[in-house]
Amino acid sequence: MVKIALLGAAGQIGTPLSLLCKTSGLFDEISLYDLVHVPAIAMDLNQIDTKAKVTGYLAADDGLQNALTVYISSS
């Protein structure tokens, strides 16, 4: 299982990078983190039929730690 965490995923580089990661077929799980918008971005990306599951985390409620913990804990 290959996982990746993208920090700054709602930015001008992060958003297209997350789309490329989702469609690449290289990842099974993608964690997105940013200050805004990533839960909606994750929902949109999950509509693309690939094996990768995308989750989005905001800064509130330890979002950075949760994004990285998901990435680290299952490796």
All heavy atoms as TSV, in Angstrom:
chain	resi	resn	atom	element	x	y	z
A	1	MET	N	N	0.845	-1.172	0.000
A	1	MET	CA	C	0.000	0.000	0.000
A	1	MET	C	C	0.896	1.243	0.000
A	1	MET	O	O	1.752	1.384	0.848
A	1	MET	CB	C	-0.913	-0.016	1.215
A	1	MET	CG	C	-1.833	1.177	1.269
A	1	MET	SD	S	-2.993	1.139	2.629
A	1	MET	CE	C	-4.260	0.129	1.902
A	2	VAL	N	N	0.682	2.116	-0.954
A	2	VAL	CA	C	1.481	3.335	-1.076
A	2	VAL	C	C	0.598	4.522	-0.716
A	2	VAL	O	O	-0.485	4.692	-1.253
A	2	VAL	CB	C	2.028	3.499	-2.513
A	2	VAL	CG1	C	2.828	4.775	-2.635
A	2	VAL	CG2	C	2.875	2.297	-2.888
A	3	LYS	N	N	1.116	5.343	0.214
A	3	LYS	CA	C	0.364	6.502	0.689
A	3	LYS	C	C	1.194	7.759	0.512
A	3	LYS	O	O	2.414	7.712	0.486
A	3	LYS	CB	C	0.017	6.325	2.158
A	3	LYS	CG	C	-0.807	5.090	2.407
A	3	LYS	CD	C	-1.099	4.926	3.857
A	3	LYS	CE	C	-1.901	3.655	4.039
A	3	LYS	NZ	N	-2.305	3.466	5.419
A	4	ILE	N	N	0.483	8.901	0.415
A	4	ILE	CA	C	1.152	10.191	0.280
A	4	ILE	C	C	0.341	11.241	1.051
A	4	ILE	O	O	-0.880	11.138	1.141
A	4	ILE	CB	C	1.307	10.598	-1.200
A	4	ILE	CG1	C	2.160	11.840	-1.346
A	4	ILE	CG2	C	-0.033	10.764	-1.865
A	4	ILE	CD1	C	2.528	12.174	-2.777
A	5	ALA	N	N	1.052	12.209	1.620
A	5	ALA	CA	C	0.403	13.358	2.253
A	5	ALA	C	C	0.830	14.599	1.487
A	5	ALA	O	O	2.025	14.829	1.290
A	5	ALA	CB	C	0.806	13.469	3.721
A	6	LEU	N	N	-0.137	15.380	1.045
A	6	LEU	CA	C	0.144	16.622	0.325
A	6	LEU	C	C	-0.217	17.794	1.221
A	6	LEU	O	O	-1.382	17.968	1.580
A	6	LEU	CB	C	-0.665	16.687	-0.971
A	6	LEU	CG	C	-0.368	15.611	-2.006
A	6	LEU	CD1	C	-1.342	15.696	-3.168
A	6	LEU	CD2	C	1.052	15.734	-2.496
A	7	LEU	N	N	0.779	18.578	1.587
A	7	LEU	CA	C	0.562	19.738	2.445
A	7	LEU	C	C	0.473	20.975	1.564
A	7	LEU	O	O	1.287	21.149	0.656
A	7	LEU	CB	C	1.699	19.869	3.456
A	7	LEU	CG	C	2.029	18.603	4.243
A	7	LEU	CD1	C	3.156	18.866	5.224
A	7	LEU	CD2	C	0.806	18.058	4.946
A	8	GLY	N	N	-0.505	21.823	1.818
A	8	GLY	CA	C	-0.758	22.959	0.943
A	8	GLY	C	C	-1.578	22.543	-0.266
A	8	GLY	O	O	-1.443	23.086	-1.355
A	9	ALA	N	N	-2.454	21.579	-0.066
A	9	ALA	CA	C	-3.175	20.946	-1.166
A	9	ALA	C	C	-4.248	21.816	-1.812
A	9	ALA	O	O	-4.753	21.468	-2.875
A	9	ALA	CB	C	-3.807	19.642	-0.682
A	10	ALA	N	N	-4.598	22.940	-1.206
A	10	ALA	CA	C	-5.628	23.803	-1.797
A	10	ALA	C	C	-5.025	24.964	-2.582
A	10	ALA	O	O	-5.747	25.796	-3.106
A	10	ALA	CB	C	-6.560	24.349	-0.716
A	11	GLY	N	N	-3.727	24.986	-2.705
A	11	GLY	CA	C	-3.063	26.081	-3.409
A	11	GLY	C	C	-3.022	25.878	-4.913
A	11	GLY	O	O	-3.530	24.886	-5.450
A	12	GLN	N	N	-2.396	26.815	-5.599
A	12	GLN	CA	C	-2.343	26.775	-7.064
A	12	GLN	C	C	-1.495	25.622	-7.595
A	12	GLN	O	O	-1.689	25.196	-8.730
A	12	GLN	CB	C	-1.815	28.101	-7.596
A	12	GLN	CG	C	-2.787	29.233	-7.388
A	12	GLN	CD	C	-2.271	30.554	-7.945
A	12	GLN	OE1	O	-1.145	30.645	-8.421
A	12	GLN	NE2	N	-3.096	31.571	-7.874
A	13	ILE	N	N	-0.588	25.127	-6.810
A	13	ILE	CA	C	0.186	23.941	-7.195
A	13	ILE	C	C	-0.423	22.690	-6.566
A	13	ILE	O	O	-0.496	21.632	-7.198
A	13	ILE	CB	C	1.667	24.086	-6.764
A	13	ILE	CG1	C	2.313	25.292	-7.422
A	13	ILE	CG2	C	2.444	22.805	-7.052
A	13	ILE	CD1	C	2.366	25.222	-8.937
A	14	GLY	N	N	-0.862	22.792	-5.322
A	14	GLY	CA	C	-1.375	21.639	-4.592
A	14	GLY	C	C	-2.604	21.008	-5.196
A	14	GLY	O	O	-2.738	19.785	-5.215
A	15	THR	N	N	-3.517	21.826	-5.691
A	15	THR	CA	C	-4.754	21.278	-6.255
A	15	THR	C	C	-4.492	20.454	-7.517
A	15	THR	O	O	-4.915	19.306	-7.597
A	15	THR	CB	C	-5.773	22.403	-6.521
A	15	THR	OG1	O	-6.037	23.078	-5.289
A	15	THR	CG2	C	-7.071	21.852	-7.076
A	16	PRO	N	N	-3.766	20.982	-8.513
A	16	PRO	CA	C	-3.497	20.135	-9.676
A	16	PRO	C	C	-2.585	18.948	-9.341
A	16	PRO	O	O	-2.725	17.875	-9.927
A	16	PRO	CB	C	-2.838	21.067	-10.689
A	16	PRO	CG	C	-2.615	22.362	-10.020
A	16	PRO	CD	C	-3.355	22.361	-8.733
A	17	LEU	N	N	-1.682	19.123	-8.371
A	17	LEU	CA	C	-0.823	18.009	-7.969
A	17	LEU	C	C	-1.650	16.889	-7.348
A	17	LEU	O	O	-1.407	15.707	-7.619
A	17	LEU	CB	C	0.247	18.485	-6.992
A	17	LEU	CG	C	1.195	17.412	-6.470
A	17	LEU	CD1	C	1.963	16.759	-7.614
A	17	LEU	CD2	C	2.158	18.011	-5.453
A	18	SER	N	N	-2.645	17.253	-6.539
A	18	SER	CA	C	-3.494	16.225	-5.949
A	18	SER	C	C	-4.298	15.486	-7.025
A	18	SER	O	O	-4.485	14.269	-6.934
A	18	SER	CB	C	-4.416	16.819	-4.882
A	18	SER	OG	O	-5.287	17.770	-5.422
A	19	LEU	N	N	-4.739	16.192	-8.038
A	19	LEU	CA	C	-5.431	15.550	-9.160
A	19	LEU	C	C	-4.493	14.598	-9.903
A	19	LEU	O	O	-4.867	13.469	-10.226
A	19	LEU	CB	C	-5.983	16.599	-10.123
A	19	LEU	CG	C	-6.622	16.077	-11.407
A	19	LEU	CD1	C	-7.827	15.195	-11.104
A	19	LEU	CD2	C	-7.011	17.235	-12.309
A	20	LEU	N	N	-3.274	15.024	-10.154
A	20	LEU	CA	C	-2.304	14.160	-10.820
A	20	LEU	C	C	-2.001	12.913	-10.001
A	20	LEU	O	O	-1.877	11.805	-10.542
A	20	LEU	CB	C	-1.014	14.925	-11.108
A	20	LEU	CG	C	-1.105	15.995	-12.193
A	20	LEU	CD1	C	0.182	16.827	-12.217
A	20	LEU	CD2	C	-1.347	15.361	-13.544
A	21	CYS	N	N	-1.869	13.078	-8.695
A	21	CYS	CA	C	-1.611	11.929	-7.822
A	21	CYS	C	C	-2.786	10.960	-7.846
A	21	CYS	O	O	-2.593	9.743	-7.887
A	21	CYS	CB	C	-1.332	12.391	-6.395
A	21	CYS	SG	S	0.247	13.233	-6.199
A	22	LYS	N	N	-3.996	11.489	-7.820
A	22	LYS	CA	C	-5.195	10.648	-7.834
A	22	LYS	C	C	-5.290	9.849	-9.129
A	22	LYS	O	O	-5.613	8.669	-9.122
A	22	LYS	CB	C	-6.438	11.535	-7.657
A	22	LYS	CG	C	-7.770	10.841	-7.826
A	22	LYS	CD	C	-8.090	9.890	-6.717
A	22	LYS	CE	C	-9.539	9.404	-6.861
A	22	LYS	NZ	N	-9.822	8.262	-6.029
A	23	THR	N	N	-5.003	10.469	-10.239
A	23	THR	CA	C	-5.164	9.794	-11.529
A	23	THR	C	C	-3.942	8.988	-11.950
A	23	THR	O	O	-4.015	8.233	-12.919
A	23	THR	CB	C	-5.503	10.809	-12.642
A	23	THR	OG1	O	-4.470	11.784	-12.721
A	23	THR	CG2	C	-6.836	11.487	-12.366
A	24	SER	N	N	-2.837	9.119	-11.232
A	24	SER	CA	C	-1.605	8.439	-11.632
A	24	SER	C	C	-1.657	6.933	-11.457
A	24	SER	O	O	-0.945	6.206	-12.141
A	24	SER	CB	C	-0.417	8.986	-10.830
A	24	SER	OG	O	-0.475	8.537	-9.477
A	25	GLY	N	N	-2.459	6.463	-10.514
A	25	GLY	CA	C	-2.483	5.033	-10.230
A	25	GLY	C	C	-1.343	4.573	-9.341
A	25	GLY	O	O	-1.195	3.380	-9.086
A	26	LEU	N	N	-0.527	5.494	-8.849
A	26	LEU	CA	C	0.635	5.146	-8.025
A	26	LEU	C	C	0.313	5.024	-6.541
A	26	LEU	O	O	1.090	4.440	-5.791
A	26	LEU	CB	C	1.739	6.195	-8.202
A	26	LEU	CG	C	2.313	6.353	-9.602
A	26	LEU	CD1	C	3.266	7.542	-9.659
A	26	LEU	CD2	C	3.015	5.069	-10.009
A	27	PHE	N	N	-0.823	5.590	-6.101
A	27	PHE	CA	C	-1.113	5.689	-4.676
A	27	PHE	C	C	-2.415	4.996	-4.324
A	27	PHE	O	O	-3.359	4.995	-5.105
A	27	PHE	CB	C	-1.188	7.167	-4.258
A	27	PHE	CG	C	0.048	7.938	-4.637
A	27	PHE	CD1	C	0.042	8.792	-5.720
A	27	PHE	CD2	C	1.222	7.786	-3.925
A	27	PHE	CE1	C	1.176	9.490	-6.091
A	27	PHE	CE2	C	2.370	8.470	-4.279
A	27	PHE	CZ	C	2.345	9.331	-5.371
A	28	ASP	N	N	-2.443	4.429	-3.114
A	28	ASP	CA	C	-3.667	3.827	-2.590
A	28	ASP	C	C	-4.408	4.778	-1.666
A	28	ASP	O	O	-5.612	4.665	-1.493
A	28	ASP	CB	C	-3.333	2.553	-1.808
A	28	ASP	CG	C	-2.694	1.509	-2.696
A	28	ASP	OD1	O	-3.306	1.152	-3.713
A	28	ASP	OD2	O	-1.574	1.068	-2.381
A	29	GLU	N	N	-3.670	5.681	-1.028
A	29	GLU	CA	C	-4.274	6.635	-0.100
A	29	GLU	C	C	-3.578	7.978	-0.232
A	29	GLU	O	O	-2.344	8.037	-0.288
A	29	GLU	CB	C	-4.152	6.126	1.332
A	29	GLU	CG	C	-4.910	6.950	2.329
A	29	GLU	CD	C	-4.910	6.312	3.706
A	29	GLU	OE1	O	-4.836	5.080	3.806
A	29	GLU	OE2	O	-4.982	7.078	4.680
A	30	ILE	N	N	-4.373	9.048	-0.279
A	30	ILE	CA	C	-3.849	10.410	-0.396
A	30	ILE	C	C	-4.478	11.252	0.705
A	30	ILE	O	O	-5.704	11.335	0.804
A	30	ILE	CB	C	-4.177	11.022	-1.775
A	30	ILE	CG1	C	-3.596	10.153	-2.896
A	30	ILE	CG2	C	-3.662	12.450	-1.867
A	30	ILE	CD1	C	-4.098	10.510	-4.281
A	31	SER	N	N	-3.629	11.847	1.546
A	31	SER	CA	C	-4.097	12.761	2.585
A	31	SER	C	C	-3.789	14.181	2.143
A	31	SER	O	O	-2.646	14.495	1.827
A	31	SER	CB	C	-3.383	12.488	3.908
A	31	SER	OG	O	-3.738	11.243	4.421
A	32	LEU	N	N	-4.810	15.025	2.125
A	32	LEU	CA	C	-4.646	16.428	1.757
A	32	LEU	C	C	-4.727	17.287	3.009
A	32	LEU	O	O	-5.571	17.051	3.869
A	32	LEU	CB	C	-5.740	16.862	0.791
A	32	LEU	CG	C	-5.939	16.038	-0.477
A	32	LEU	CD1	C	-7.093	16.612	-1.287
A	32	LEU	CD2	C	-4.668	15.972	-1.288
A	33	TYR	N	N	-3.874	18.307	3.106
A	33	TYR	CA	C	-3.916	19.232	4.233
A	33	TYR	C	C	-3.751	20.652	3.718
A	33	TYR	O	O	-2.912	20.918	2.857
A	33	TYR	CB	C	-2.805	18.944	5.246
A	33	TYR	CG	C	-2.725	20.014	6.308
A	33	TYR	CD1	C	-3.599	20.011	7.379
A	33	TYR	CD2	C	-1.818	21.054	6.196
A	33	TYR	CE1	C	-3.558	21.010	8.333
A	33	TYR	CE2	C	-1.772	22.064	7.145
A	33	TYR	CZ	C	-2.648	22.039	8.211
A	33	TYR	OH	O	-2.608	23.036	9.139
A	34	ASP	N	N	-4.560	21.555	4.263
A	34	ASP	CA	C	-4.402	22.986	4.018
A	34	ASP	C	C	-5.283	23.736	5.005
A	34	ASP	O	O	-6.005	23.117	5.793
A	34	ASP	CB	C	-4.757	23.367	2.580
A	34	ASP	CG	C	-3.942	24.559	2.086
A	34	ASP	OD1	O	-3.687	25.486	2.876
A	34	ASP	OD2	O	-3.557	24.564	0.906
A	35	LEU	N	N	-5.229	25.044	4.954
A	35	LEU	CA	C	-6.012	25.871	5.867
A	35	LEU	C	C	-7.472	25.981	5.445
A	35	LEU	O	O	-8.340	26.252	6.271
A	35	LEU	CB	C	-5.389	27.262	5.973
A	35	LEU	CG	C	-3.941	27.297	6.456
A	35	LEU	CD1	C	-3.417	28.721	6.447
A	35	LEU	CD2	C	-3.817	26.670	7.829
A	36	VAL	N	N	-7.758	25.787	4.161
A	36	VAL	CA	C	-9.125	25.918	3.642
A	36	VAL	C	C	-9.374	24.906	2.519
A	36	VAL	O	O	-8.438	24.406	1.895
A	36	VAL	CB	C	-9.390	27.336	3.073
A	36	VAL	CG1	C	-9.354	28.379	4.171
A	36	VAL	CG2	C	-8.395	27.684	1.982
A	37	HIS	N	N	-10.605	24.605	2.284
A	37	HIS	CA	C	-11.122	23.927	1.079
A	37	HIS	C	C	-10.781	22.448	0.890
A	37	HIS	O	O	-11.369	21.823	0.014
A	37	HIS	CB	C	-10.708	24.666	-0.202
A	37	HIS	CG	C	-11.088	26.099	-0.251
A	37	HIS	ND1	N	-12.383	26.536	-0.089
A	37	HIS	CD2	C	-10.337	27.206	-0.414
A	37	HIS	CE1	C	-12.421	27.853	-0.165
A	37	HIS	NE2	N	-11.185	28.292	-0.348
A	38	VAL	N	N	-9.873	21.857	1.607
A	38	VAL	CA	C	-9.466	20.495	1.256
A	38	VAL	C	C	-10.538	19.421	1.459
A	38	VAL	O	O	-10.537	18.441	0.703
A	38	VAL	CB	C	-8.136	20.072	1.927
A	38	VAL	CG1	C	-6.979	20.790	1.317
A	38	VAL	CG2	C	-8.177	20.266	3.409
A	39	PRO	N	N	-11.470	19.555	2.406
A	39	PRO	CA	C	-12.515	18.520	2.434
A	39	PRO	C	C	-13.329	18.481	1.135
A	39	PRO	O	O	-13.646	17.399	0.632
A	39	PRO	CB	C	-13.390	18.931	3.631
A	39	PRO	CG	C	-12.442	19.658	4.529
A	39	PRO	CD	C	-11.550	20.426	3.585
A	40	ALA	N	N	-13.617	19.637	0.568
A	40	ALA	CA	C	-14.356	19.683	-0.706
A	40	ALA	C	C	-13.509	19.148	-1.856
A	40	ALA	O	O	-14.018	18.438	-2.728
A	40	ALA	CB	C	-14.805	21.108	-0.995
A	41	ILE	N	N	-12.232	19.471	-1.853
A	41	ILE	CA	C	-11.337	18.955	-2.889
A	41	ILE	C	C	-11.265	17.431	-2.801
A	41	ILE	O	O	-11.328	16.736	-3.823
A	41	ILE	CB	C	-9.939	19.596	-2.776
A	41	ILE	CG1	C	-10.011	21.093	-3.085
A	41	ILE	CG2	C	-8.937	18.893	-3.700
A	41	ILE	CD1	C	-8.742	21.858	-2.745
A	42	ALA	N	N	-11.162	16.907	-1.591
A	42	ALA	CA	C	-11.117	15.448	-1.401
A	42	ALA	C	C	-12.401	14.794	-1.909
A	42	ALA	O	O	-12.351	13.750	-2.575
A	42	ALA	CB	C	-10.887	15.123	0.069
A	43	MET	N	N	-13.563	15.405	-1.609
A	43	MET	CA	C	-14.828	14.851	-2.097
A	43	MET	C	C	-14.866	14.840	-3.618
A	43	MET	O	O	-15.288	13.844	-4.227
A	43	MET	CB	C	-16.014	15.647	-1.555
A	43	MET	CG	C	-16.340	15.324	-0.130
A	43	MET	SD	S	-17.906	15.959	0.529
A	43	MET	CE	C	-18.423	17.209	-0.583
A	44	ASP	N	N	-14.424	15.914	-4.237
A	44	ASP	CA	C	-14.393	15.969	-5.706
A	44	ASP	C	C	-13.475	14.898	-6.277
A	44	ASP	O	O	-13.829	14.206	-7.229
A	44	ASP	CB	C	-13.941	17.347	-6.187
A	44	ASP	CG	C	-14.986	18.427	-5.983
A	44	ASP	OD1	O	-16.165	18.081	-5.745
A	44	ASP	OD2	O	-14.619	19.623	-6.061
A	45	LEU	N	N	-12.287	14.768	-5.704
A	45	LEU	CA	C	-11.326	13.790	-6.220
A	45	LEU	C	C	-11.810	12.356	-6.045
A	45	LEU	O	O	-11.505	11.491	-6.870
A	45	LEU	CB	C	-9.965	13.977	-5.555
A	45	LEU	CG	C	-9.216	15.251	-5.932
A	45	LEU	CD1	C	-7.936	15.376	-5.104
A	45	LEU	CD2	C	-8.880	15.282	-7.412
A	46	ASN	N	N	-12.548	12.098	-4.982
A	46	ASN	CA	C	-13.053	10.743	-4.765
A	46	ASN	C	C	-14.109	10.345	-5.791
A	46	ASN	O	O	-14.440	9.161	-5.902
A	46	ASN	CB	C	-13.592	10.588	-3.340
A	46	ASN	CG	C	-12.473	10.326	-2.354
A	46	ASN	OD1	O	-11.548	9.572	-2.637
A	46	ASN	ND2	N	-12.549	10.956	-1.196
A	47	GLN	N	N	-14.612	11.299	-6.556
A	47	GLN	CA	C	-15.561	10.983	-7.629
A	47	GLN	C	C	-14.858	10.366	-8.839
A	47	GLN	O	O	-15.502	9.776	-9.702
A	47	GLN	CB	C	-16.330	12.236	-8.054
A	47	GLN	CG	C	-17.167	12.843	-6.945
A	47	GLN	CD	C	-18.207	11.878	-6.404
A	47	GLN	OE1	O	-18.923	11.238	-7.173
A	47	GLN	NE2	N	-18.273	11.755	-5.094
A	48	ILE	N	N	-13.541	10.503	-8.900
A	48	ILE	CA	C	-12.768	9.912	-9.990
A	48	ILE	C	C	-12.535	8.443	-9.658
A	48	ILE	O	O	-12.061	8.114	-8.576
A	48	ILE	CB	C	-11.426	10.655	-10.172
A	48	ILE	CG1	C	-11.673	12.132	-10.477
A	48	ILE	CG2	C	-10.591	9.996	-11.274
A	48	ILE	CD1	C	-10.419	12.986	-10.409
A	49	ASP	N	N	-12.866	7.576	-10.570
A	49	ASP	CA	C	-12.823	6.134	-10.330
A	49	ASP	C	C	-11.390	5.594	-10.426
A	49	ASP	O	O	-10.957	5.135	-11.484
A	49	ASP	CB	C	-13.741	5.428	-11.324
A	49	ASP	CG	C	-13.915	3.962	-10.992
A	49	ASP	OD1	O	-13.698	3.583	-9.826
A	49	ASP	OD2	O	-14.268	3.191	-11.909
A	50	THR	N	N	-10.674	5.682	-9.308
A	50	THR	CA	C	-9.341	5.077	-9.188
A	50	THR	C	C	-9.270	4.374	-7.845
A	50	THR	O	O	-10.156	4.517	-6.999
A	50	THR	CB	C	-8.206	6.124	-9.261
A	50	THR	OG1	O	-8.257	6.941	-8.091
A	50	THR	CG2	C	-8.312	6.979	-10.511
A	51	LYS	N	N	-8.186	3.638	-7.624
A	51	LYS	CA	C	-8.036	2.906	-6.365
A	51	LYS	C	C	-7.707	3.819	-5.189
A	51	LYS	O	O	-7.898	3.430	-4.037
A	51	LYS	CB	C	-6.943	1.845	-6.495
A	51	LYS	CG	C	-5.549	2.405	-6.698
A	51	LYS	CD	C	-4.508	1.308	-6.827
A	51	LYS	CE	C	-3.130	1.915	-7.032
A	51	LYS	NZ	N	-2.105	0.905	-7.109
A	52	ALA	N	N	-7.240	5.014	-5.424
A	52	ALA	CA	C	-6.791	5.907	-4.353
A	52	ALA	C	C	-7.969	6.493	-3.581
A	52	ALA	O	O	-8.900	7.035	-4.166
A	52	ALA	CB	C	-5.940	7.032	-4.921
A	53	LYS	N	N	-7.906	6.401	-2.253
A	53	LYS	CA	C	-8.875	7.040	-1.374
A	53	LYS	C	C	-8.274	8.367	-0.926
A	53	LYS	O	O	-7.132	8.412	-0.463
A	53	LYS	CB	C	-9.153	6.165	-0.158
A	53	LYS	CG	C	-10.106	6.797	0.824
A	53	LYS	CD	C	-10.228	5.977	2.083
A	53	LYS	CE	C	-11.055	6.776	3.093
A	53	LYS	NZ	N	-10.735	6.391	4.460
A	54	VAL	N	N	-9.036	9.452	-1.051
A	54	VAL	CA	C	-8.541	10.786	-0.714
A	54	VAL	C	C	-9.280	11.300	0.518
A	54	VAL	O	O	-10.508	11.222	0.583
A	54	VAL	CB	C	-8.737	11.771	-1.890
A	54	VAL	CG1	C	-8.160	13.134	-1.550
A	54	VAL	CG2	C	-8.111	11.223	-3.162
A	55	THR	N	N	-8.526	11.823	1.492
A	55	THR	CA	C	-9.105	12.451	2.674
A	55	THR	C	C	-8.532	13.854	2.801
A	55	THR	O	O	-7.378	14.093	2.450
A	55	THR	CB	C	-8.811	11.655	3.952
A	55	THR	OG1	O	-7.412	11.409	4.035
A	55	THR	CG2	C	-9.544	10.332	3.968
A	56	GLY	N	N	-9.356	14.784	3.284
A	56	GLY	CA	C	-8.926	16.172	3.439
A	56	GLY	C	C	-8.973	16.607	4.891
A	56	GLY	O	O	-9.929	16.311	5.595
A	57	TYR	N	N	-7.935	17.285	5.334
A	57	TYR	CA	C	-7.819	17.736	6.724
A	57	TYR	C	C	-7.543	19.228	6.765
A	57	TYR	O	O	-6.684	19.727	6.045
A	57	TYR	CB	C	-6.677	17.005	7.427
A	57	TYR	CG	C	-6.880	15.518	7.499
A	57	TYR	CD1	C	-6.336	14.682	6.520
A	57	TYR	CD2	C	-7.613	14.947	8.526
A	57	TYR	CE1	C	-6.522	13.315	6.570
A	57	TYR	CE2	C	-7.807	13.573	8.586
A	57	TYR	CZ	C	-7.257	12.763	7.610
A	57	TYR	OH	O	-7.446	11.401	7.657
A	58	LEU	N	N	-8.273	19.919	7.659
A	58	LEU	CA	C	-8.074	21.350	7.886
A	58	LEU	C	C	-7.226	21.551	9.136
A	58	LEU	O	O	-7.026	20.623	9.921
A	58	LEU	CB	C	-9.416	22.048	8.054
A	58	LEU	CG	C	-10.335	22.021	6.838
A	58	LEU	CD1	C	-11.712	22.569	7.202
A	58	LEU	CD2	C	-9.725	22.826	5.701
A	59	ALA	N	N	-6.768	22.771	9.342
A	59	ALA	CA	C	-5.917	23.081	10.494
A	59	ALA	C	C	-6.632	22.858	11.821
A	59	ALA	O	O	-6.005	22.447	12.802
A	59	ALA	CB	C	-5.425	24.521	10.398
A	60	ALA	N	N	-7.923	23.107	11.863
A	60	ALA	CA	C	-8.680	22.913	13.104
A	60	ALA	C	C	-8.647	21.443	13.525
A	60	ALA	O	O	-8.543	20.546	12.693
A	60	ALA	CB	C	-10.126	23.365	12.901
A	61	ASP	N	N	-8.736	21.224	14.809
A	61	ASP	CA	C	-8.795	19.861	15.364
A	61	ASP	C	C	-7.580	19.012	14.987
A	61	ASP	O	O	-7.713	17.847	14.602
A	61	ASP	CB	C	-10.083	19.147	14.922
A	61	ASP	CG	C	-11.329	19.880	15.366
A	61	ASP	OD1	O	-11.329	20.429	16.480
A	61	ASP	OD2	O	-12.297	19.918	14.576
A	62	ASP	N	N	-6.408	19.599	15.062
A	62	ASP	CA	C	-5.150	18.872	14.790
A	62	ASP	C	C	-5.113	18.249	13.397
A	62	ASP	O	O	-4.665	17.124	13.204
A	62	ASP	CB	C	-4.908	17.788	15.839
A	62	ASP	CG	C	-4.724	18.351	17.237
A	62	ASP	OD1	O	-4.073	19.406	17.356
A	62	ASP	OD2	O	-5.226	17.740	18.197
A	63	GLY	N	N	-5.584	18.990	12.414
A	63	GLY	CA	C	-5.645	18.470	11.046
A	63	GLY	C	C	-4.301	18.059	10.493
A	63	GLY	O	O	-4.190	17.020	9.843
A	64	LEU	N	N	-3.262	18.849	10.755
A	64	LEU	CA	C	-1.935	18.485	10.248
A	64	LEU	C	C	-1.467	17.176	10.858
A	64	LEU	O	O	-0.998	16.278	10.153
A	64	LEU	CB	C	-0.923	19.602	10.528
A	64	LEU	CG	C	0.509	19.324	10.082
A	64	LEU	CD1	C	0.576	19.049	8.581
A	64	LEU	CD2	C	1.419	20.478	10.461
A	65	GLN	N	N	-1.618	17.049	12.157
A	65	GLN	CA	C	-1.212	15.810	12.822
A	65	GLN	C	C	-2.019	14.630	12.297
A	65	GLN	O	O	-1.460	13.559	12.036
A	65	GLN	CB	C	-1.392	15.936	14.326
A	65	GLN	CG	C	-0.968	14.682	15.077
A	65	GLN	CD	C	-1.100	14.827	16.579
A	65	GLN	OE1	O	-1.326	15.929	17.084
A	65	GLN	NE2	N	-0.966	13.735	17.289
A	66	ASN	N	N	-3.316	14.818	12.120
A	66	ASN	CA	C	-4.156	13.738	11.602
A	66	ASN	C	C	-3.766	13.345	10.183
A	66	ASN	O	O	-3.734	12.160	9.854
A	66	ASN	CB	C	-5.626	14.135	11.657
A	66	ASN	CG	C	-6.131	14.237	13.066
A	66	ASN	OD1	O	-5.617	13.599	13.971
A	66	ASN	ND2	N	-7.147	15.040	13.274
A	67	ALA	N	N	-3.481	14.317	9.347
A	67	ALA	CA	C	-3.066	14.017	7.976
A	67	ALA	C	C	-1.779	13.216	7.964
A	67	ALA	O	O	-1.646	12.246	7.226
A	67	ALA	CB	C	-2.910	15.305	7.176
A	68	LEU	N	N	-0.832	13.610	8.784
A	68	LEU	CA	C	0.448	12.908	8.820
A	68	LEU	C	C	0.370	11.593	9.564
A	68	LEU	O	O	1.056	10.641	9.207
A	68	LEU	CB	C	1.514	13.810	9.431
A	68	LEU	CG	C	1.838	15.062	8.611
A	68	LEU	CD1	C	2.830	15.939	9.370
A	68	LEU	CD2	C	2.370	14.708	7.252
A	69	THR	N	N	-0.475	11.531	10.578
A	69	THR	CA	C	-0.636	10.272	11.325
A	69	THR	C	C	-1.223	9.199	10.435
A	69	THR	O	O	-0.774	8.069	10.437
A	69	THR	CB	C	-1.531	10.486	12.562
A	69	THR	OG1	O	-0.905	11.454	13.397
A	69	THR	CG2	C	-1.709	9.201	13.337
A	70	VAL	N	N	-2.215	9.565	9.672
A	70	VAL	CA	C	-2.794	8.597	8.724
A	70	VAL	C	C	-1.708	8.118	7.778
A	70	VAL	O	O	-1.595	6.947	7.476
A	70	VAL	CB	C	-3.963	9.241	7.936
A	70	VAL	CG1	C	-4.395	8.356	6.788
A	70	VAL	CG2	C	-5.116	9.523	8.860
A	71	TYR	N	N	-0.874	9.029	7.334
A	71	TYR	CA	C	0.214	8.707	6.402
A	71	TYR	C	C	1.246	7.801	7.060
A	71	TYR	O	O	1.670	6.812	6.515
A	71	TYR	CB	C	0.861	9.994	5.910
A	71	TYR	CG	C	2.061	9.787	5.032
A	71	TYR	CD1	C	1.949	9.211	3.783
A	71	TYR	CD2	C	3.326	10.178	5.465
A	71	TYR	CE1	C	3.052	9.026	2.973
A	71	TYR	CE2	C	4.433	10.002	4.669
A	71	TYR	CZ	C	4.285	9.417	3.424
A	71	TYR	OH	O	5.389	9.236	2.642
A	72	ILE	N	N	1.628	8.110	8.295
A	72	ILE	CA	C	2.703	7.384	8.968
A	72	ILE	C	C	2.209	6.070	9.578
A	72	ILE	O	O	2.873	5.051	9.473
A	72	ILE	CB	C	3.338	8.263	10.076
A	72	ILE	CG1	C	4.044	9.454	9.436
A	72	ILE	CG2	C	4.308	7.474	10.916
A	72	ILE	CD1	C	4.455	10.526	10.421
A	73	SER	N	N	1.049	6.063	10.186
A	73	SER	CA	C	0.616	4.934	11.006
A	73	SER	C	C	0.426	3.628	10.231
A	73	SER	O	O	0.623	2.571	10.775
A	73	SER	CB	C	-0.683	5.267	11.735
A	73	SER	OG	O	-1.742	5.396	10.814
A	74	SER	N	N	0.080	3.696	8.974
A	74	SER	CA	C	-0.197	2.486	8.220
A	74	SER	C	C	0.943	2.069	7.303
A	74	SER	O	O	0.794	1.163	6.506
A	74	SER	CB	C	-1.456	2.696	7.379
A	74	SER	OG	O	-2.553	2.973	8.215
A	75	SER	N	N	2.080	2.735	7.400
A	75	SER	CA	C	3.165	2.401	6.465
A	75	SER	C	C	3.966	1.199	6.893
A	75	SER	O	O	3.818	0.592	7.870
A	75	SER	CB	C	4.097	3.603	6.316
A	75	SER	OG	O	4.578	4.038	7.556
